[in-house]
Amino acid sequence: MKAWVRRNLSYSARLLIVLLAATLSMLPIIFIIANSFMGGAEAAARYTSQITAHNWFGTINGEIHYFDMTILPGVFSMSAWRQALIESPENLRYLWNSLILAVPIVLGQLVVAPLAAYGFERAKARHKEKLYFAYIIIMLLPMQALLVPHFIAANYLRINRSPLAIILPAVFAPFGVFLVRQQMKGFKRELIEAAKLDGARELTVFRRIVIPNIKPTITVLAVLAFAEAWNIVDQAVVFIQDAHALPMSVHLSAKLTGDIGVIFALSTLFMIPALAVFVYGVDNLGDGLGYAGRK
């Protein structure tokens, strides 16, 4: 009886910790979405840097307090959304610019990463692993360290003011190759050898046997690649000169000095595609990422 009680208490404690961690993780998202339905006057009173008669909350230890962060708005209003989308429809252009960058990057990685991973796994070249190690080292370097060689290469190709300067390096990013190859290490070689004995060519084996068996990892790759591409900032600032061609991730930072209610609305709008992609692939995240730790 005591052992049963201890097990249940231990399970309840772990469940409580998980629920608390999940709630804390979701709190910023809930805060942004809820505050996007706050009226302009209320948002200005709560989050302005100016001290007024409407937002002065007294003096504590000699310091004036006027910032009043809340999770839920005092009065529900669609004014921020109306101003962000109807009165300023150009904001949708920046969302479209983000899609122009993210979609080709994801599609490109879904083609390049499985092919490259299959090549690294199946090739019998003498120095294959050394080449693979050198390729994976790039994954450990921060993006800021890679911007200079990317800029030089883009300038040589004369695409340094084009979205291609961002898309091409991202398509050949090493993380996707690493992720897919880790799963291929556990792939049953007997299936491949049997197909080869039946006369199947390498590309046929890859397309009809390998790809159907690594779909969870392909889905995880799509989710992670989209999240990475959707949040591009540094590359866009360096390579995109036209202010109207900047993605929403950069445009949001430029709006920080504007109406705080509109910022909440645009931030919510910016989160929707990423959340939708995550929800779509959440069932495969555990299985797909589990292979990344395989030796």
C-alpha positions as CSV (number, residue, x, y, z in Angstrom):
1,M,0.0,0.0,0.0
2,K,2.8,2.4,0.9
3,A,4.7,1.6,-2.3
4,W,1.5,2.3,-4.3
5,V,1.0,5.7,-2.5
6,R,4.6,6.6,-3.1
7,R,4.4,5.8,-6.8
8,N,1.2,7.8,-7.2
9,L,2.7,10.8,-5.3
10,S,5.8,10.6,-7.4
11,Y,3.7,10.5,-10.6
12,S,1.6,13.4,-9.4
13,A,4.7,15.5,-8.6
14,R,6.2,14.8,-12.0
15,L,2.9,15.7,-13.7
16,L,2.6,18.9,-11.7
17,I,6.2,19.9,-12.7
18,V,5.5,19.2,-16.4
19,L,2.2,21.2,-16.3
20,L,3.9,24.1,-14.6
21,A,6.8,24.1,-17.1
22,A,4.2,23.9,-20.0
23,T,2.2,26.8,-18.5
24,L,5.3,29.0,-18.1
25,S,6.4,28.2,-21.7
26,M,3.0,29.1,-23.0
27,L,2.7,32.3,-21.0
28,P,4.5,34.6,-23.4
29,I,2.3,33.3,-26.3
30,I,-0.9,33.8,-24.3
31,F,0.3,37.2,-23.2
32,I,0.9,38.4,-26.8
33,I,-2.3,37.0,-28.2
34,A,-4.5,38.3,-25.3
35,N,-2.9,41.8,-25.5
36,S,-3.5,42.0,-29.2
37,F,-7.2,42.5,-28.3
38,M,-6.4,45.5,-26.1
39,G,-7.6,48.9,-27.2
40,G,-5.1,51.6,-28.3
41,A,-5.8,53.8,-25.3
42,E,-5.4,51.0,-22.8
43,A,-2.2,49.7,-24.5
44,A,-0.7,53.2,-24.4
45,A,-1.6,53.7,-20.8
46,R,-0.1,50.3,-19.8
47,Y,3.0,50.1,-21.9
48,T,4.0,53.7,-22.9
49,S,7.4,55.1,-21.9
50,Q,5.6,58.4,-21.0
51,I,4.3,59.0,-17.5
52,T,0.7,60.4,-17.6
53,A,-2.1,60.8,-15.1
54,H,-3.6,57.6,-16.4
55,N,-0.6,55.3,-15.9
56,W,1.0,56.7,-12.7
57,F,0.8,54.0,-10.0
58,G,2.6,55.8,-7.2
59,T,6.2,56.0,-5.9
60,I,7.9,53.0,-4.3
61,N,11.3,53.6,-2.6
62,G,11.7,56.9,-4.4
63,E,11.0,55.4,-7.9
64,I,8.0,56.2,-10.0
65,H,6.1,53.2,-11.3
66,Y,4.0,53.5,-14.4
67,F,4.3,50.2,-16.2
68,D,1.4,47.9,-15.7
69,M,1.8,44.5,-17.6
70,T,-1.3,42.3,-17.7
71,I,-2.2,39.0,-19.3
72,L,-5.8,39.9,-20.2
73,P,-7.0,43.3,-21.5
74,G,-9.4,45.3,-19.4
75,V,-11.7,45.9,-22.4
76,F,-11.8,43.6,-25.4
77,S,-11.2,45.5,-28.7
78,M,-10.3,44.7,-32.3
79,S,-8.9,48.2,-32.9
80,A,-5.3,46.9,-33.1
81,W,-6.1,44.2,-35.6
82,R,-8.1,46.7,-37.7
83,Q,-5.3,49.2,-37.7
84,A,-2.7,46.5,-38.5
85,L,-4.5,44.8,-41.3
86,I,-7.2,47.1,-42.7
87,E,-5.8,50.6,-42.1
88,S,-2.2,49.5,-42.9
89,P,-2.5,46.6,-45.4
90,E,1.2,47.0,-46.3
91,N,1.9,44.9,-43.2
92,L,0.7,41.9,-45.1
93,R,3.5,42.5,-47.6
94,Y,6.1,41.7,-45.0
95,L,4.3,38.5,-44.1
96,W,4.4,37.6,-47.8
97,N,8.1,38.4,-47.9
98,S,8.7,35.9,-45.0
99,L,6.8,33.2,-47.0
100,I,8.9,34.0,-50.1
101,L,12.0,33.2,-48.0
102,A,10.7,30.3,-45.9
103,V,8.9,28.2,-48.4
104,P,11.8,27.8,-50.9
105,I,14.2,27.1,-48.0
106,V,12.0,24.3,-46.6
107,L,11.3,22.7,-50.0
108,G,15.0,22.9,-50.9
109,Q,16.1,21.3,-47.7
110,L,13.5,18.5,-48.2
111,V,15.1,17.7,-51.5
112,V,18.8,18.2,-50.7
113,A,19.1,16.9,-47.2
114,P,17.7,13.3,-47.8
115,L,19.7,12.9,-51.0
116,A,22.9,14.1,-49.4
117,A,22.3,12.0,-46.3
118,Y,21.7,8.9,-48.5
119,G,24.8,9.7,-50.5
120,F,26.9,10.0,-47.3
121,E,25.5,6.8,-45.9
122,R,25.7,4.6,-49.1
123,A,28.8,6.0,-50.8
124,K,32.0,3.9,-50.5
125,A,34.5,6.7,-51.0
126,R,37.7,6.4,-49.0
127,H,37.5,9.8,-47.2
128,K,33.8,10.0,-47.0
129,E,33.6,10.4,-43.2
130,K,36.3,13.1,-43.2
131,L,34.3,15.0,-45.7
132,Y,31.1,14.5,-43.7
133,F,32.9,15.7,-40.5
134,A,34.1,18.8,-42.2
135,Y,30.6,19.5,-43.5
136,I,29.0,19.0,-40.1
137,I,31.5,21.4,-38.5
138,I,29.7,24.2,-40.3
139,M,26.6,23.3,-38.2
140,L,28.6,24.3,-35.0
141,L,29.5,27.8,-36.3
142,P,27.3,30.8,-35.4
143,M,25.5,32.4,-38.3
144,Q,27.3,35.7,-37.7
145,A,30.6,33.9,-38.5
146,L,29.2,32.6,-41.8
147,L,27.8,35.9,-43.0
148,V,31.1,37.2,-44.4
149,P,31.9,34.2,-46.6
150,H,28.2,34.1,-47.6
151,F,28.4,37.7,-48.6
152,I,31.6,37.2,-50.6
153,A,30.1,34.2,-52.4
154,A,26.9,36.1,-53.1
155,N,28.8,39.0,-54.4
156,Y,30.8,36.7,-56.7
157,L,27.5,35.2,-58.0
158,R,26.0,38.7,-58.3
159,I,23.0,37.8,-56.1
160,N,24.0,39.7,-53.0
161,R,20.9,41.9,-53.3
162,S,18.5,39.1,-54.0
163,P,16.6,36.7,-51.8
164,L,18.7,33.9,-53.4
165,A,21.6,35.1,-51.3
166,I,19.6,33.9,-48.2
167,I,17.8,30.9,-49.8
168,L,20.8,29.1,-51.3
169,P,23.0,28.8,-48.2
170,A,20.0,27.8,-46.1
171,V,19.0,25.1,-48.6
172,F,22.4,23.4,-48.2
173,A,22.5,23.8,-44.4
174,P,24.1,20.8,-42.7
175,F,21.7,20.2,-39.9
176,G,19.1,18.5,-42.2
177,V,21.7,16.2,-43.6
178,F,22.9,15.3,-40.1
179,L,19.3,14.7,-38.9
180,V,18.3,12.4,-41.8
181,R,21.5,10.5,-41.8
182,Q,21.2,9.6,-38.1
183,Q,18.0,7.8,-38.9
184,M,19.5,6.1,-42.0
185,K,22.1,4.6,-39.7
186,G,19.4,2.4,-38.2
187,F,17.8,1.6,-41.5
188,K,17.8,-2.2,-42.3
189,R,20.3,-2.7,-45.0
190,E,18.6,-6.1,-45.9
191,L,15.7,-4.2,-47.4
192,I,18.1,-2.2,-49.7
193,E,20.1,-5.3,-50.6
194,A,16.9,-7.2,-51.4
195,A,15.8,-4.4,-53.7
196,K,19.2,-4.3,-55.4
197,L,19.0,-8.0,-56.1
198,D,15.6,-7.5,-57.7
199,G,17.2,-5.1,-60.1
200,A,16.2,-1.8,-58.5
201,R,18.5,1.2,-59.2
202,E,19.9,3.3,-56.5
203,L,17.4,6.2,-57.1
204,T,14.5,3.7,-57.1
205,V,15.6,2.3,-53.8
206,F,15.9,5.8,-52.3
207,R,12.5,6.9,-53.6
208,R,10.4,3.8,-52.9
209,I,12.1,2.2,-49.9
210,V,14.1,4.7,-48.0
211,I,11.9,7.8,-48.2
212,P,8.6,6.1,-47.0
213,N,10.5,4.7,-44.0
214,I,11.9,8.0,-42.8
215,K,8.8,10.2,-43.1
216,P,8.8,11.1,-39.4
217,T,12.3,12.6,-39.7
218,I,11.3,14.3,-43.0
219,T,8.4,15.9,-41.1
220,V,10.6,17.0,-38.3
221,L,13.1,18.5,-40.8
222,A,10.3,20.5,-42.4
223,V,9.1,21.9,-39.0
224,L,12.6,22.9,-37.8
225,A,13.6,24.3,-41.2
226,F,10.5,26.4,-41.4
227,A,11.0,27.7,-37.8
228,E,14.6,28.6,-38.7
229,A,13.7,30.3,-42.0
230,W,10.7,32.1,-40.5
231,N,12.8,33.8,-37.9
232,I,15.5,35.0,-40.2
233,V,16.9,38.4,-39.1
234,D,20.7,38.8,-39.6
235,Q,20.7,37.5,-43.2
236,A,17.8,39.7,-44.2
237,V,19.5,42.9,-42.8
238,V,22.7,42.1,-44.6
239,F,21.4,41.0,-48.0
240,I,18.1,42.8,-48.5
241,Q,18.5,46.5,-49.3
242,D,14.9,47.3,-50.2
243,A,12.9,48.1,-47.1
244,H,9.7,46.8,-48.7
245,A,11.3,43.4,-49.3
246,L,12.2,42.7,-45.7
247,P,10.5,39.8,-43.9
248,M,8.1,40.3,-41.0
249,S,10.8,39.3,-38.5
250,V,12.8,42.4,-39.3
251,H,9.7,44.6,-39.8
252,L,8.5,43.9,-36.3
253,S,11.7,45.3,-34.8
254,A,11.2,48.5,-36.8
255,K,7.7,48.8,-35.4
256,L,8.8,48.8,-31.7
257,T,8.6,52.5,-31.4
258,G,5.0,52.6,-32.8
259,D,1.6,51.6,-31.5
260,I,2.1,48.8,-28.9
261,G,-1.3,47.4,-29.7
262,V,-0.4,47.0,-33.4
263,I,2.8,45.3,-32.4
264,F,0.9,42.8,-30.4
265,A,-1.4,42.1,-33.3
266,L,1.4,41.8,-35.8
267,S,3.3,39.5,-33.4
268,T,0.3,37.3,-33.1
269,L,-0.1,37.2,-36.9
270,F,3.6,36.4,-37.3
271,M,3.2,33.4,-34.8
272,I,0.3,31.8,-36.6
273,P,2.2,30.1,-39.5
274,A,4.9,28.8,-37.2
275,L,2.4,27.4,-34.7
276,A,0.4,25.8,-37.5
277,V,3.5,24.0,-38.8
278,F,4.4,22.9,-35.3
279,V,1.0,21.5,-34.6
280,Y,1.1,19.7,-37.9
281,G,4.4,18.0,-37.1
282,V,4.2,17.6,-33.3
283,D,3.3,13.9,-33.5
284,N,6.6,13.2,-35.3
285,L,8.9,15.4,-33.2
286,G,9.7,12.8,-30.5
287,D,10.4,10.0,-32.9
288,G,12.3,12.2,-35.4
289,L,14.5,13.9,-32.9
290,G,15.2,10.7,-31.1
291,Y,17.3,9.5,-34.0
292,A,19.6,12.6,-33.7
293,G,21.2,11.1,-30.6
294,R,22.0,7.8,-32.3
295,K,25.7,7.1,-32.9
